[in-house]
Amino acid sequence: MAHHAEHFDLDEKFDFSSAVKKKIFTILILGLVFAVIGLIMLIMGGNDSHGAHGLNGMASDALAYSGGAAGTEHGGHAHAVTWVTRVKVNFWINSVYFVGLSLIGAFFIAIQYVAMAGWSAGLRRIPEAIFKFLPFAAVMLVITFAVSYHDIFHWTDSSLYDKNSPNFDAIIAGKAGFLNMPFYITRSVIYLGVWILFTFLMQKQFNKEEYNLDPSKPNKQFFTLVKMSAGFIVFFGLSTSMAAWDWVMSIDTHWFSTMFGWYNFASWWVGGLATITLTVVYLKEAGYLKFVNEAHLHDLGKFVFGFSIFWTYIWFSQFLLIYYANISEETVYFIDRLSSDKYAKFIFINLIFNFIFPFFGLMTRDAKRKMRILKLVCIAVIIGHWLDFYQMIMPGTLKDQGGFGFFEIGIFLIFAASFAYVIAMNLAKLPLIPKNHPLIKESLNHHH
């Protein structure tokens, strides 16, 4: 069937036109407007801030939460729980989320190479453009941590480890071997450094393949990439679990879940798959990627559908085990969220966006092949998994001082627009189809 491949323009390039830029800038400006409105409301103590009424509640919440030990610390720093704290927390939520989405671009390519999958070879440029946002997201993460760590991570308060201090917390002090700044920062630098290094090395091999620098060994880059990807997947598995403990789970310092690394990965993974699928659909709708047929869309749809169920399975397993065992240091996480009038609804919204919507939306074979349905489901899933990170991070950092309003929507839109801009800019740099990929014919003739 190889003769079909001749019908496709293998040198087609994405034109990052002014019309596309206009759409992205519209989202960016909308995000800025929402963020400014939200910020003004927060500063003035309007609907978005929930006012100062919560300071006493905050202290008592912290007391209940940490068995009394941390109440004084939180109470003593109650003045810090202001609109500034909420701004910092929002930047942390988005930095963590978009680092994950970018990283999934590299992970997706790695698993395709290790599996020697041919169907996706022609789509490789999309996850390739997605991982280009990783350095930007990593810089935002580092800056946000540098200016916000004391507001976000309760365990960074040194008085919690001092036995003579009224703030001494035996549980947190017991975790000092792992939760201490030098070790914590070293770990984070290693995760981000290795992830970014891998994307650079990967890109180097792609470029060699693209420009056919060594015609005598046509498959050399391919097999180099298979070996690199195998090593990366092992590191990815370890580092993403540890990053989840560090960047998200350590916010609720007393709490722990042995399934949390998997849970966090599942959320990033489904969000990343939805981003890849959505980008393919947008390009296809704009007249690019003519070789992409219903079979490619079906495979992408299966990924989003299958791993949405996987995420739900992890969510349910974590919840059920904690509910059934009823151990107080584990149940605190869900009690804090389910008993809060601010956060309880997000547990259910989370399940609707991330399970019910993709499950029923993509259940049939036909649905996975329709671009309109894929587009709707993928947008819902990207928003849904952002909300997942919101409800993982916001309640633990701000307690009853948190909320959801214009500011949260605005910052998400600003990050999303920047993400889309970097993806579009990188898609425009090289031809959309990696024509020298050894398995490209299999991708161009993919039918089932």
C-alpha positions, 0 to 999 in steps of 0.5 A: 500500500506504500503507493498511497504515500505519494499523494501527501505533501511531505514538506508541508509547513505550518504557517503561524499566520496573523489570524492564528496569532490573533486567536492566541493573543485574544485568549491572552488578553482575556486572561489578563482582563480576568486576572486584573478584575480578579486581583482588584476584587481580591485586594478590595476584599470582594467576592473573589477574596472571601474577605478577612472573615476567615483569619480566625477560621484559618488558625482553627483550621490549621489547629485541627489539621495539624493536631494543634502543633501548627496552629500557632505557626499558621495563626502567627502568620495569619497576616500572610494569608492575603491576596498576595498568597493567593496570587502565589498559589495560583502561579504554583498550580499553573507552573506545576500543571504546565510543567507536566503537560510539556513533559508528557510531550517528551514521554509520549514520544519516548513510549512510541520509540520504545514500542517502535510504533509506526502509526504515530510517526507522522504526528511526532512534530506535535508532542515535539512542539509541546515539550518545547514549553518545558524550559519556560514552565520550569523557569516559572516553577523555580521563580514561583518556588523562590518567592513563595515557598514559605506561603505554600509549604508549611514544612519550610518553617524552621520552628517546626523542627525545634523541640524548644519551640511552641510550634514544634511538630513531631510528625513534620520533624520526623520527615526532616530527613526528606523534607529539608531545603538543601535535599528538596531543591537538589531533587527538583533541580535534578528532575527539571535538569534531566527532563530538559536535557533529554528533550535537547538530546532528543531534538538533536537526534530529530534534527540529524534525521530531518537533515539526513546528516548521515545517509550511510546509516539511515536508521542510526538516529532511530535506534539511538532514540529507542535506547535514549527513550528506554533510559528516559522512561525509567527516570521519568517513572521515578522522578515524576512520582518524587516530583508529585510528593515534593511539589504537591503532596508535601503541601499537606505535610501531615498527610500521605498516600502511597498512590499519590505518585501514580495519581499525579502522573495519571492527571498529567498524562491524560491532560498531555494526551488531550493536548496532543489530540487537540493540537492534531484536530486543530491542525487537521481542521486548518487544512494541515496533516492531510494524511491524518485519517479516522484511524489516527484520530481513533487511536488518539481518542482511545488513548484519551478514553482509556487513560481517563478510565485509568485516572478514575481507577487511581482516583477511586482506589485512593479514595476507597482505601482511605475511606475504608481504612479510616486512619485519621492521618489519611482521611484528613485530606478528603475531610478537609475538602469534602467538608468545605463549602468552597472545595467540596463541589470541585471533587464532583466537578473533577469527576464529571470533567475527567471521567463522565465526560470522556467516558460517555463522550468517547465510548463508541468507535464513531465518537473517537473518529469525529473531530468535533467530539474529540475537540470538545472532550479534549478541551473539557479534559485539559480544563478538568485536569487543571481543576484536579491540580487546583483541588490538590493544591489550593485547599492545602495552602489557603484552607478556608481563605481560598476560592475560585474566581476571575483571578484563577480563570485569568492566570490559567488563560495566560498560561494556556495562551503562552503554551499555545504560542510556544507550540505554534511557534515551534510547529512553524519551524520545521516541516510538519511531517518527519519524512525521514522517520524510518516508520513514516510509511506505516503512519501515512498508510495507517488504516483500521 
